[in-house]
């Protein structure tokens, strides 16, 4: 097992919530890339997307992931699109085990509908946009992952338990 635990996956698969739970249970620092960007820029990822565009956000994401990858014994959770740039994953794999959190597209749609605005989804019909993004990105997550954990129908605690069981078995 490498030093860091890295959580990747699609929108609404539980990366931030599971990361926080793992941090509490393991007593480790939690680095949520989207939150880190918000802290450093004063803008949420949604505001950056709306005001500056996706390219500007992806550049900030790359910079913050580079910094996060240099940490030790951290829990690092990425936004759903971080896998679009392979450099992000390569950096994180140098010192981390990458856990892919998945869920059925139906669970993701249900979870996302209950959430607030997401600029990348809110241009047109949200469900159609989710399905389109799912198709575009799903092929990128598998090769990036060391371990896959399905979050469908599971609580945050159950998902954290699965990850901890894997870590303990290594």
KOLKE-128470 format. One record per residue (C-alpha): x, y, z. Coordinates in nm, 4 decimals, decimal comma. Each point is the difference from the previous one (the first is absolute). Example, Ala and Ser with C-alpha at 12.3 -4.5 7.8 and 13.67 -1.06 7.14 Angstrom:
BEGIN
+----------+----------+----------+
:       px :       py :       pz :
+----------+----------+----------+
:   1,2300 :  -0,4500 :   0,7800 :
:   0,1370 :   0,3440 :  -0,0660 :
+----------+----------+----------+
***
This chain:
BEGIN
+----------+----------+----------+
:       px :       py :       pz :
+----------+----------+----------+
:   0,0000 :   0,0000 :   0,0000 :
:   0,1367 :   0,3381 :  -0,0973 :
:  -0,0168 :   0,2985 :   0,2369 :
:  -0,3031 :   0,1849 :  -0,1360 :
:  -0,3548 :  -0,1162 :  -0,0607 :
:  -0,1345 :   0,1603 :  -0,3176 :
:  -0,3725 :   0,0003 :  -0,0796 :
:  -0,1172 :   0,0420 :  -0,3584 :
:  -0,3317 :  -0,0527 :  -0,1732 :
:  -0,2973 :   0,1597 :  -0,1606 :
:  -0,2165 :   0,2759 :   0,1432 :
:  -0,1967 :  -0,1091 :   0,3093 :
:   0,1841 :  -0,3244 :   0,0681 :
:   0,0951 :   0,1183 :   0,3493 :
:   0,3625 :   0,1047 :  -0,0398 :
:  -0,0129 :   0,3007 :   0,2346 :
:  -0,2174 :  -0,1642 :   0,2655 :
:   0,2019 :  -0,3232 :   0,0005 :
:   0,3243 :   0,1982 :   0,0062 :
:  -0,1152 :   0,1911 :   0,3064 :
:  -0,1082 :  -0,3229 :   0,1739 :
:   0,3343 :  -0,1693 :  -0,0758 :
:   0,1878 :   0,3036 :   0,1272 :
:  -0,1911 :  -0,0126 :   0,3282 :
:   0,0479 :  -0,3738 :   0,0428 :
:   0,3691 :  -0,0035 :  -0,0899 :
:   0,0942 :   0,3350 :   0,1511 :
:   0,1360 :   0,1191 :  -0,3330 :
:  -0,0110 :   0,3315 :  -0,1796 :
:  -0,2756 :   0,0187 :  -0,2610 :
:   0,0699 :   0,1900 :  -0,3203 :
:  -0,3121 :   0,0573 :  -0,2069 :
:   0,1280 :   0,1544 :  -0,3230 :
:  -0,3196 :   0,1935 :  -0,0770 :
:  -0,0042 :   0,1436 :   0,3546 :
:   0,3700 :   0,0832 :  -0,0222 :
:  -0,0556 :   0,1909 :  -0,3236 :
:  -0,2871 :   0,1872 :   0,1665 :
:   0,2225 :   0,0913 :   0,2964 :
:   0,2779 :   0,1306 :  -0,2244 :
:  -0,2108 :   0,1881 :  -0,2542 :
:  -0,3006 :   0,1075 :   0,2039 :
:  -0,2197 :  -0,1552 :  -0,2695 :
:  -0,1820 :  -0,3302 :  -0,0043 :
:   0,0700 :  -0,2327 :  -0,2917 :
:  -0,3460 :   0,0918 :  -0,1313 :
:   0,0841 :   0,3699 :   0,0083 :
:   0,3294 :  -0,0629 :  -0,1781 :
:  -0,1784 :  -0,2036 :  -0,2690 :
:  -0,2647 :   0,2718 :  -0,0427 :
:   0,2327 :   0,3011 :   0,0101 :
:   0,3307 :  -0,1245 :  -0,1395 :
:  -0,0865 :  -0,3213 :  -0,1845 :
:   0,0927 :  -0,3647 :   0,0311 :
:   0,3544 :   0,0453 :  -0,1330 :
:   0,0813 :   0,2478 :   0,2781 :
:  -0,1384 :  -0,2419 :   0,2575 :
:   0,1976 :  -0,2953 :  -0,1394 :
:   0,3225 :   0,2047 :   0,0194 :
:  -0,0676 :   0,0789 :   0,3663 :
:  -0,0859 :  -0,3641 :   0,0615 :
:   0,3281 :  -0,1154 :  -0,1547 :
:   0,1977 :   0,2419 :   0,2185 :
:  -0,1788 :  -0,1022 :   0,3211 :
:   0,0262 :  -0,3723 :  -0,0726 :
:   0,3728 :   0,0436 :  -0,0574 :
:   0,0293 :   0,1505 :   0,3495 :
:  -0,2269 :  -0,2630 :   0,1581 :
:   0,1995 :  -0,2856 :  -0,1530 :
:   0,3058 :   0,1110 :   0,1970 :
:  -0,1741 :  -0,0562 :   0,3350 :
:   0,0449 :  -0,3126 :   0,2124 :
:  -0,2648 :  -0,1984 :   0,1886 :
:  -0,2847 :   0,2064 :  -0,1426 :
:  -0,3453 :  -0,0774 :  -0,1305 :
:  -0,0368 :   0,1757 :  -0,3362 :
:  -0,3363 :   0,0278 :  -0,1745 :
:  -0,0232 :   0,1236 :  -0,3564 :
:  -0,2772 :   0,1584 :  -0,1984 :
:  -0,1680 :  -0,2214 :  -0,2575 :
:   0,1886 :   0,1488 :  -0,2946 :
:   0,3515 :  -0,0185 :   0,1436 :
:   0,0655 :  -0,3184 :  -0,2005 :
:  -0,0321 :   0,1953 :  -0,3245 :
:   0,3678 :   0,0899 :   0,0391 :
:   0,2087 :  -0,3160 :   0,0410 :
:   0,2767 :   0,2054 :   0,1652 :
:  -0,2260 :   0,0359 :   0,3054 :
:  -0,0304 :  -0,3754 :   0,0484 :
:   0,3663 :  -0,0691 :  -0,0758 :
:   0,1042 :   0,2480 :   0,2697 :
:  -0,2404 :  -0,1410 :   0,2574 :
:   0,0987 :  -0,3606 :  -0,0682 :
:   0,3630 :   0,0741 :   0,0823 :
:  -0,0891 :   0,0203 :   0,3689 :
:  -0,3591 :  -0,1197 :   0,0194 :
:  -0,2376 :  -0,2872 :  -0,0465 :
:  -0,2866 :   0,1085 :  -0,2251 :
:  -0,3490 :  -0,1136 :   0,0976 :
:  -0,2706 :   0,0396 :  -0,2628 :
:  -0,3419 :   0,0580 :   0,1555 :
:  -0,2745 :  -0,1079 :  -0,2371 :
:  -0,3780 :  -0,0095 :   0,0055 :
:  -0,2688 :  -0,0892 :  -0,2475 :
:  -0,0951 :   0,2824 :  -0,2332 :
:  -0,3495 :  -0,0145 :   0,1521 :
:   0,1405 :   0,0589 :   0,3510 :
:   0,2150 :   0,2830 :  -0,1300 :
:  -0,2950 :   0,1663 :  -0,1711 :
:  -0,2099 :  -0,0337 :   0,3163 :
:   0,2772 :   0,1376 :   0,2247 :
:   0,0828 :   0,2862 :  -0,2354 :
:  -0,3615 :   0,1083 :  -0,0451 :
:  -0,0183 :   0,0539 :   0,3778 :
:   0,3105 :   0,2195 :  -0,0032 :
:   0,0323 :   0,3653 :  -0,0879 :
:   0,1238 :   0,1592 :  -0,3191 :
:   0,2903 :  -0,1518 :  -0,1920 :
:   0,0989 :   0,2231 :  -0,2916 :
:   0,1483 :  -0,2813 :  -0,2062 :
:  -0,3401 :  -0,1739 :   0,0133 :
:  -0,2397 :   0,2917 :  -0,0029 :
:   0,0368 :   0,0955 :  -0,3653 :
:  -0,3076 :  -0,1772 :  -0,1352 :
:  -0,1622 :  -0,3076 :   0,1506 :
:   0,1964 :  -0,1209 :   0,3039 :
:  -0,0707 :  -0,3711 :  -0,0475 :
:   0,1117 :   0,0086 :  -0,3646 :
:   0,3168 :   0,1856 :   0,0993 :
:   0,0727 :  -0,2545 :   0,2737 :
:  -0,0345 :  -0,2885 :  -0,2415 :
:   0,2211 :   0,1755 :  -0,2580 :
:   0,2733 :   0,0711 :   0,2568 :
:  -0,0276 :  -0,3561 :   0,1331 :
:   0,0612 :  -0,1373 :  -0,3497 :
:   0,2895 :   0,2402 :  -0,0662 :
:   0,1820 :  -0,0677 :   0,3269 :
:  -0,0821 :  -0,3571 :   0,0993 :
:   0,2780 :  -0,1449 :  -0,2147 :
:   0,2560 :   0,2202 :   0,1803 :
:  -0,0739 :  -0,1019 :   0,3587 :
:   0,0603 :  -0,3747 :  -0,0209 :
:   0,3599 :   0,0200 :  -0,1250 :
:   0,0746 :   0,2713 :   0,2578 :
:  -0,1205 :  -0,2111 :   0,2943 :
:   0,1874 :  -0,2461 :   0,2162 :
:  -0,3209 :  -0,1069 :   0,1782 :
:  -0,3685 :   0,0455 :  -0,0890 :
:  -0,2719 :   0,0399 :   0,2639 :
:  -0,3679 :   0,0077 :  -0,1000 :
:  -0,1913 :   0,2526 :   0,2130 :
:  -0,3470 :  -0,0867 :  -0,1328 :
:  -0,2464 :  -0,0400 :   0,2857 :
:   0,2745 :   0,0355 :   0,2625 :
:   0,0506 :   0,2504 :   0,2783 :
:   0,3153 :   0,2084 :   0,0307 :
:   0,0976 :  -0,2191 :   0,2977 :
:  -0,0365 :  -0,3203 :  -0,2036 :
:   0,2166 :   0,1345 :  -0,2816 :
:   0,2652 :   0,1182 :   0,2481 :
:  -0,0091 :  -0,3459 :   0,1622 :
:   0,0707 :  -0,1649 :  -0,3378 :
:   0,2965 :   0,2273 :  -0,0644 :
:   0,1365 :  -0,0546 :   0,3507 :
:  -0,0374 :  -0,3778 :  -0,0402 :
:   0,2035 :   0,0189 :  -0,3199 :
:   0,2691 :   0,2113 :   0,1668 :
:   0,0227 :  -0,2397 :   0,2943 :
:   0,0377 :  -0,2968 :  -0,2342 :
:   0,3000 :   0,1537 :  -0,1767 :
+----------+----------+----------+
***
